[in-house]
C-alpha cells in the first residue's frame, strides 16, 4: 500500500515539473521579448548653469549722525521715498561735561583775544590820526636835510673832505626812506589790525555757535542744526534701525556711528549670487541671465552679467565664485531688496539639431559611444556615433546615424 501511494506522489511531481518548465519556456522565454524602437528627432538644446542668490540695490547708504544723543523723533518709515536733505530723525543732544567746558573756555578765550585786538586797533588808529610817528620821521628828515646842505657848502668850499660830506648825504637819504616807509606803514598797520580783528570776530562767533550746538542743537546765528539727521541721497528708506528713546553714537574717525536708517535707489537693482567652479570658466561679462524670483510666480526677469569674482570661496566642499548682474526691471512689478532668486545662465544653445534621448546611448570602456540600431525586426547591431551638446536629457547627434535610423530604447521592453 505504501509503495502505491509513493508511486502516485512521484508521478504527480513529475507531471507538475514538466508543466512548469513548459509554461515558463513558452510563456516567458527570451525569444518573445519585444524591444521598443525610437528614431532621432529635431529639437533645440540649451546648456544652462544655475546660480542662486538675492536681489538687492547696487548701493545701500547707511545714514548716521554727526553728534551723539537720544532719538527724540523719527520722521520716516520703511518704504518711504526721501530726497537728499530730507529729515530722517531728530536727536536730543546729551553733551559730555568735558566737551561743554571746552566749548565755554573757547568762547571766553576768543572774546578776550577779540577785545585785545580791538584795543590795539583803536590805539593804532589814534596814533595814525595824530600822525605822531610821521611827525617824528619828518622832523628827523628836516634835520638831516639841514645838515646835508650845510656840509655840502663846506665841501664845495674845500673846508671838509668828500668822505665826511658823504656821511651827511647818506643820513639824508636814510631819513627820507624812513619818512616814506612811516607814511606807508601807518596805513598798513591799521589795515592789518582791522583784518586781525575781523578774523577774531569770526572765531568768537564760531565758538559761540559751537557752544549753542552742544547746549541746544541749533546755532541761532547760522541757523545750523546739528541734532537733525538728514538723508544724504535720494532713494527709498529700506529700514529704520532706531526708535524714540534709543541712544545714538556719533560717527568719527574710529567709529562708524549708530545706524539710524538705510536708504537705497530701488530703481538700480542687481542680482548677487554664486556659481560653481565647473561653470565659471564659460562665463563672460555681458551674458544674459534669466532670473526667477521665488516670491513672484509665473514671471522671469532679464539680467546682464556685470561682474565675475576672480577669487573663489569654498562652501560645503565645493568652490563657488560670486557673480553680479544688472537686473532689468519690468514696469508695474516691484522687486524688494533681499528677494531670493535663481539665475539660469545660458552657456551654449543650438537650435534645430538632430538629437536622441541620452538614455539610449551605450558606452564602451575606451569611451566610444554607440546605439543599438535595428537591422531587421527585433534584431540589432552596434552603430558608433558622434555626439555634441547635451542638456542632460537630449543629446545632439553629429554623425553615424540619420533621421531614419531605428534605435533600440534602452531600459524598456
Buried (B, 14 or more C-beta within 10 A) or exposed (E): EEEEEEEEEEEEEEEEEEEEEEEEEEEEEEEEEEEEBBBBEEBEBBBBBEBEBBBBBBEBBBBBBBBBBBBBEBBBEEEBEBEEEBBBBBBBBEBEEEEEEBBBEBBEEBBEBBEEBBEBBEEBBEBBEEBEBBEEBBEBBEEBBEBBEEBBEBBEEEEBEEEEBEEBBEBBEEBBEBBEEBBEBBEEBBEEBBEBBEEBBEBBBBBBBBBBBBEEBBBEEEEBBBBBBBBBBEBBBBBBBBEEEBEBBBBEEEEEBBBBBBBBBBEEBBBBBBBBEEBBEEBEEEBBBBBBBEEBEEEBBBBBBBEBBEEBEEEEEEBBBBBBBBBEBEEEEEBBBEBEBBBBBEBEEBEEBBBBBEEBBBEEEEEEBBBBBBEEEEEBEEBEBEBBBBBEEBBBBEEBBEEEBBBBBBEEE
